[in-house]
Amino acid sequence: MPDVAFPSGAGTTPGYLAEPAAGSGLATIVLQEWWGLDQHIRGVCDRFAAEGFFALAPNLYRGEATTKPSEAQQKMMALSMQQAEADMCGAADYLASRDGFEGSGVGSVGFCLGGGLSVWALAACPKVVAAVSYYYVMPHGKPDFSKLKGPVLGHFGTADEFVTSEAAAELESELRAAGADVTFHHYEGATHAFFNDSTHPERVGRHDPTAAQSSWQRTVSFLRSALAGSS
């Protein structure tokens, strides 16, 4: 199992690292939903590795994932943003220091809570130069959008009860007003967590294979373009 521990401003952070078979490639951090670092997020890292990326998911909760919405909400609300920021920036630094690292910087991809954190990482972490946000949720305030250092790609479902189309449009306007390079895609009929194909009975929303595949292709293409360049 490719579990790792890497140095960060919060001490030593545990995480899950997937590496490309070629031993070299672009790199991205992968940020968890409110459930924690579960098999779904590990699977996303593995998918990135299959596409030729190094992918590292820091364990922001420092413990086991949950499948209970009440526990997930408690864990999310108890999250220290100071620690989360240190974990994300440490993960990006760790990837950028790997043998075989290529590109102009590190990407950030996140889902739900991680979707909000992904944008936060782009504002706060020196090595992060592009962010992908799936159904952005950010319960702990927001970063200074004027500090975003690169482009933002967003994915939203039109039937998402947690992040409505109106909320997504408001976020897009706010990002643009701060000078950000933003591209948001809206998937007709898709609910919250449409990318998550896990089967636990209390999951939020439902998997939408069509939206998931389309968004994945856009995400990989976006990161390849945004991260291209000499390291």
C-alpha positions as CSV (number, residue, x, y, z in Angstrom):
1,M,0.0,0.0,0.0
2,P,1.5,3.3,-1.0
3,D,0.9,5.1,2.3
4,V,3.5,7.8,3.0
5,A,4.4,10.4,5.6
6,F,5.8,13.7,4.5
7,P,7.0,16.8,6.3
8,S,4.7,19.8,6.6
9,G,4.3,22.9,8.7
10,A,2.0,20.8,10.9
11,G,4.8,18.3,11.6
12,T,4.5,15.0,9.7
13,T,1.4,14.4,7.6
14,P,0.2,11.0,6.6
15,G,-1.1,10.5,3.1
16,Y,-1.6,8.2,0.1
17,L,0.8,8.5,-2.9
18,A,0.2,7.0,-6.3
19,E,3.1,7.1,-8.8
20,P,3.1,6.8,-12.6
21,A,4.6,3.6,-14.0
22,A,7.1,5.6,-16.0
23,G,8.6,7.0,-12.8
24,S,8.3,10.6,-14.0
25,G,5.4,13.0,-14.8
26,L,3.3,15.9,-13.7
27,A,2.0,16.0,-10.2
28,T,-1.2,16.9,-8.3
29,I,-2.5,16.8,-4.8
30,V,-5.9,15.2,-4.3
31,L,-8.1,16.6,-1.5
32,Q,-10.8,14.5,0.3
33,E,-14.5,14.9,0.6
34,W,-15.9,15.3,4.1
35,W,-15.8,11.5,4.5
36,G,-12.0,11.6,4.8
37,L,-9.2,9.8,3.0
38,D,-11.3,6.8,1.9
39,Q,-11.1,4.3,-0.9
40,H,-12.7,6.6,-3.4
41,I,-10.0,9.3,-2.9
42,R,-7.3,6.6,-3.1
43,G,-8.9,5.4,-6.3
44,V,-8.7,8.9,-7.7
45,C,-5.0,9.0,-7.0
46,D,-4.6,5.7,-8.7
47,R,-6.5,7.0,-11.8
48,F,-4.2,10.0,-12.0
49,A,-1.1,7.7,-11.8
50,A,-2.6,5.7,-14.7
51,E,-2.7,9.0,-16.6
52,G,1.0,9.6,-15.9
53,F,0.8,11.8,-12.8
54,F,2.2,11.6,-9.3
55,A,-0.9,12.0,-7.0
56,L,-0.8,12.6,-3.3
57,A,-3.8,12.8,-1.0
58,P,-2.9,14.1,2.5
59,N,-4.9,12.6,5.3
60,L,-6.4,15.9,6.6
61,Y,-8.3,14.2,9.4
62,R,-5.3,12.2,10.7
63,G,-7.4,9.1,11.2
64,E,-10.0,6.8,9.7
65,A,-12.5,7.9,7.1
66,T,-16.2,7.6,7.9
67,T,-19.4,6.7,6.0
68,K,-21.7,8.4,8.5
69,P,-22.9,11.9,7.4
70,S,-23.1,13.1,11.1
71,E,-19.6,12.0,11.8
72,A,-18.3,13.4,8.5
73,Q,-19.9,16.8,9.4
74,Q,-18.3,16.7,12.8
75,K,-14.9,15.9,11.3
76,M,-15.2,18.6,8.7
77,M,-16.2,21.3,11.2
78,A,-13.4,20.4,13.5
79,L,-10.8,20.7,10.8
80,S,-8.2,23.2,11.6
81,M,-7.6,25.4,8.5
82,Q,-4.1,26.2,9.7
83,Q,-3.3,22.5,9.8
84,A,-5.1,21.8,6.5
85,E,-3.1,24.6,4.8
86,A,0.1,23.2,6.1
87,D,-0.8,19.7,5.0
88,M,-1.7,20.8,1.5
89,C,1.4,23.0,1.0
90,G,3.6,20.3,2.5
91,A,2.1,17.7,0.1
92,A,2.8,20.0,-2.9
93,D,6.3,20.6,-1.7
94,Y,6.8,16.8,-1.3
95,L,5.6,16.1,-4.8
96,A,7.8,18.9,-6.3
97,S,10.9,17.4,-4.6
98,R,10.3,13.9,-6.0
99,D,12.7,12.4,-8.5
100,G,10.9,12.4,-11.8
101,F,8.8,15.4,-11.0
102,E,8.0,17.4,-14.2
103,G,6.1,20.6,-14.9
104,S,6.0,24.2,-13.9
105,G,4.3,23.5,-10.5
106,V,1.8,21.2,-8.8
107,G,-1.9,20.9,-9.4
108,S,-4.7,20.6,-6.9
109,V,-7.9,18.6,-7.3
110,G,-10.6,18.3,-4.6
111,F,-14.2,17.2,-4.1
112,C,-16.8,18.8,-1.9
113,L,-14.8,20.0,1.1
114,G,-11.7,19.2,-0.9
115,G,-13.2,21.3,-3.8
116,G,-13.1,24.4,-1.5
117,L,-9.6,23.4,-0.2
118,S,-8.3,23.0,-3.7
119,V,-8.9,26.7,-4.4
120,W,-7.5,27.5,-1.0
121,A,-4.3,25.7,-1.9
122,L,-4.0,27.6,-5.1
123,A,-4.1,30.9,-3.1
124,A,-1.9,29.7,-0.2
125,C,0.7,27.2,-1.4
126,P,3.7,28.4,-3.4
127,K,4.0,25.2,-5.5
128,V,0.3,24.9,-6.5
129,V,-0.3,26.6,-9.8
130,A,-3.6,25.2,-11.0
131,A,-6.8,24.1,-9.2
132,V,-9.7,21.8,-10.0
133,S,-12.8,22.1,-7.8
134,Y,-15.6,19.6,-7.8
135,Y,-18.8,21.0,-6.2
136,Y,-16.9,23.5,-4.1
137,V,-17.8,23.5,-0.4
138,M,-15.8,25.7,2.1
139,P,-17.2,25.8,5.6
140,H,-14.2,27.6,7.1
141,G,-14.2,31.0,5.5
142,K,-12.4,31.5,2.2
143,P,-8.9,32.4,1.0
144,D,-8.0,35.7,-0.6
145,F,-9.0,35.0,-4.2
146,S,-6.8,37.8,-5.4
147,K,-3.8,35.6,-4.5
148,L,-4.8,32.8,-6.9
149,K,-1.6,32.0,-8.9
150,G,-3.2,30.1,-11.8
151,P,-6.3,28.9,-13.5
152,V,-9.3,27.3,-11.8
153,L,-11.5,24.6,-13.3
154,G,-14.9,23.9,-11.6
155,H,-17.4,21.1,-12.0
156,F,-21.0,21.4,-10.8
157,G,-24.2,19.5,-11.1
158,T,-27.4,21.4,-12.0
159,A,-29.4,19.2,-9.5
160,D,-26.9,19.7,-6.6
161,E,-29.0,20.6,-3.5
162,F,-25.8,21.5,-1.5
163,V,-24.1,23.7,-4.1
164,T,-26.9,25.2,-6.2
165,S,-26.3,26.6,-9.7
166,E,-26.9,30.0,-8.2
167,A,-24.2,29.4,-5.6
168,A,-21.8,28.2,-8.3
169,A,-22.5,31.3,-10.5
170,E,-22.0,33.6,-7.5
171,L,-18.6,31.9,-6.8
172,E,-17.6,32.2,-10.4
173,S,-18.4,35.9,-10.4
174,E,-16.5,36.5,-7.2
175,L,-13.5,34.7,-8.6
176,R,-13.6,36.7,-11.8
177,A,-13.9,39.9,-9.9
178,A,-10.7,39.0,-8.1
179,G,-9.0,38.6,-11.5
180,A,-8.9,34.8,-11.5
181,D,-8.8,32.7,-14.7
182,V,-12.0,30.6,-14.2
183,T,-13.8,27.9,-16.3
184,F,-16.9,26.3,-14.7
185,H,-18.8,23.4,-16.3
186,H,-22.3,22.5,-15.3
187,Y,-23.6,19.0,-15.8
188,E,-27.3,18.7,-16.5
189,G,-29.2,16.7,-13.9
190,A,-26.1,15.7,-12.0
191,T,-26.4,15.8,-8.2
192,H,-23.8,16.6,-5.5
193,A,-20.9,14.1,-5.5
194,F,-21.7,12.9,-9.0
195,F,-18.1,11.9,-9.4
196,N,-18.1,9.6,-6.4
197,D,-18.8,6.0,-7.5
198,S,-18.6,4.5,-4.0
199,T,-21.6,2.4,-2.8
200,H,-21.9,3.1,0.9
201,P,-25.6,3.5,1.8
202,E,-25.5,6.9,3.4
203,R,-23.5,8.6,0.7
204,V,-24.7,12.1,-0.5
205,G,-26.0,12.4,-4.0
206,R,-25.6,9.8,-6.7
207,H,-23.0,8.8,-9.2
208,D,-23.5,10.1,-12.7
209,P,-21.2,8.0,-15.0
210,T,-21.6,10.4,-18.0
211,A,-20.8,13.6,-16.0
212,A,-18.0,11.8,-14.2
213,Q,-16.3,10.7,-17.3
214,S,-16.7,14.0,-19.1
215,S,-15.4,16.0,-16.1
216,W,-12.5,13.6,-15.7
217,Q,-11.4,14.1,-19.3
218,R,-11.6,17.8,-18.8
219,T,-9.7,17.7,-15.5
220,V,-6.8,15.6,-17.0
221,S,-6.6,17.8,-20.1
222,F,-6.7,21.0,-18.0
223,L,-3.9,19.9,-15.6
224,R,-1.7,18.7,-18.5
225,S,-2.0,22.1,-20.1
226,A,-1.8,24.2,-17.0
227,L,1.2,22.3,-15.5
228,A,3.2,22.0,-18.7
229,G,6.6,23.7,-18.7
230,S,10.0,23.1,-17.3
231,S,10.4,22.4,-13.6
